[in-house]
């Protein structure tokens, strides 16, 4: 969290754009796509872990900067460099993983998660644009595109887990820990306070607590499980998902 807020406080311009490096007390150079994608992913992880909406809001703000300055409006996907960065002979657009995940692959994962968390179809459309932009190169060889493929799977088939309950209540924490105890790549976890509204497009829209207890719902597509209040039961359902 300290590192996250260092970036927010020391490596962000007045208009909310990220800078790429920090040395000797000075932040420099316009951020590249990977910077936004990785920090967006970090913001979503912190939002999941803490329940604080500020992290989700920060991620959404960064994604709008990416949309403005990095999007390839003709062919889809996102360029590595901003439209106002130092002039280059050619702006690269990369989907293949290197030692680190590719910016477009990570962006796809972030956009997919944002769609499932918020129900905002514009995130789904942007994510689908990345899939379409690189579908040809992926067909020619799957190796090197793991991040992109994982993001596409999250977009289409994510398991969505919604816990309705006070974020810091013991029952809510116990259900959250049950989720963390099961390996489900690409799953999306939301902790929703009682009375807070989920997007109408969300499969768990209208779901509530049961008998005043923190309650979990496991959803895939448009179908959700019965309400689950015991961590052990939630684990069994997740292992069978």
N, C-alpha and C positions, 0 to 999 in steps of 0.2 A: 504494500500500500504506500509506503514511504517513497519507493522508487517511482510508482505511478504518479504521485503528486509532485515529485520533482520534475518529471517531464511536463506535467500540466503547468506548473508554475514557472519553470526555467527554460523550457524548450518549445514554448507556444507563443505565437505572435498575437498582437492585439486583436486581430480579426479571426483568431481561433485556428490558425494553420500551424502545423508541426514543423519543427526544424530537425535536421538530420543528425547533428553531432554537437557535443558539448566538450570544450577543452579550455583549461585555464580561465574558468569563469565566464566563458563566452559561448553562446549557442550560435551555430552557423549552418548555412546551406539548407535549401528547400528540401523537405522530406521527400522520400521516394514512396512508391505504392506500398512496399513491404512494411515501412514504418507505420503507416496508417492501419494496414491489415492486422499486423501483430499487436498493436496497441488496442485496436478495436476488440480483438479476441481477448486480450487481458482485461479490458473493461467489462466484457460480458462475464468472464470468470469471476471477477470481483462482485459483480451484480448478483450472480448466482450464490456466491459464498456469504454475502452480507445482507442481501435483500434491499440494499440501498438503491433507490431509483436514480440517484445522481450518476452512477456508473453507466446505466443504460442510456441516460440522456447524453452523456459525454460521447459514448460510442456513436449514437445517432448523429451527433453534430459532426464528428470526424468523417462519418460516411458521406455526409452531404458535401464536405470539402473534396472528397475523392470524386464524387459525382461531377462536381463543377470543373475540376482541374485535371483529371486523369482519364476520364472516360473516352473510349474510342466510339464516337457517335455514328460512325459509318459501318464498322464491322463488329462492334460489340466488344466486351471485355475492357480492360484498363491498361493504359500505358504505365511503364515503370516510372517515368518522370512527368512532372507537371507541365501544363501548357505554357507556363511562364518561367520555367527553369532555363538554365543556360542553353543556348542554341546548340542542337546536336544535328549531325547529318541525318540521323534516323532515330525516331523514338521507338525504343524496344517495347515489345509486348510479350511477356513471358508467362507460360503456364507450367513449364517443366520444373520439377523440384531440383534443387542443387543440394549442397550439404544442409541448407535450410529450406523449409517449404516455400513454394512460389507465392508471390504476392497475389496473383489471380486466384490460385487455389485457396489461400487463406481468406481472401475476400469473399469467395463463394461460400465458405463455411460461415463467415460472419453474417452475410446477408441472409443465408438460410435460417440461422438462429434468430435473427431479428424478425424475420417473417413469422416464425413459429411463436415468438414471444409477444409480438405486437399485433399480429393479424393484418399488418399493412401490406397490401398486395404489391406495392411498388418495390419492396425488397424482393419479393418472389420474382417479379419481372426482371429486375437487375441481375439476380442470381441466374435466372434462365438464360439471360443474354450471354453470360460468361460460358455456360455450358455449350450454347450454340456456337460461340466464337471459336472454341477449341475442339469441337467434336471431330473435325476432320483429322487433326494431328493425333488425337487420342486413338482414333480407329487404326491409324497406321502403326501404333505401338503403345501398349499400355504402360510399359516400364517408364518410370520417371514422373508419372502423373497421379501418384497416390493421393496427394492432398486434394487435387481437383476432383478425383473420383469419390473420395470420402465426402466432399462437400455436396456433390450431386446426389449421393445417397441420403445425406441429411435433409436436403431439400425435398426429396420425393417420399422418403419413408421414415422420417424421424419418429422415434418414440417420445411422446411428450408426457412429462410427469408434472402434474399440478398439485401442489400442496396448499390447501386452504386453511389458514390458521395464523395466529399472531406470530410474526417472524422469529421472535426470540423466546417463545414459549417452549417449555420442555417437550411437549408432545410434538411440536413442529420440528424441533431440533432432532428428535429421535427418528422421525420419518425421513428427514433430510439425510441423516447418517445412514439409514437403511439404503437410500438411493446410492450414496457414495460407496457402499459396500458391494455393489454389483457392477461388473464391467459391462457397460452398454455404450460402445462407441457411437457418437452422433446423437445421443439422447439430449433432450432439451428439458431442463428443470426450471419450473416457475414456482415461487412461493408467493401466494396471494393473500393479503390480509383480508379478514372477514369484511364483507361489504364492498371491497374493491371490485371493480368491473373488469372482467376479461373482455377482449375484443369479441364482437358478435360472431366473427368468423372462426373463433377458436372452438375446438370440439368440446372443451370443458366449460363453455359459456353457460352461466346460470347455475353451475354446481356450487354447493354450499357445504358448510361443516355439518357433521352428523352428531346430534345430541350435545352440541357445544364443544365437541372434540376436534382437534386438528385432523383433517381428512385428506387423503391422497386419491388422485384419479390418474390412471395410466391410459393414455390415448394413442391411437395410431390411425392416421387418416381422419375419418369423421366418427370413429367409434371409440368410446371410453369404457373403462372397466366400471364395475360397481364401486361405490365408495369404500375406501380402505382406511381403517383407523389404527390397526396394529402394525408395527414395524415388521414383525415376522411374516405377516400375510403379504405385505408390500414386497418383501424380498422374494417370496415364492412367485408372486405374479410377475415380477421383473425377470426372474430367471427363466420363466416360461415365455417371455415376450419374444 
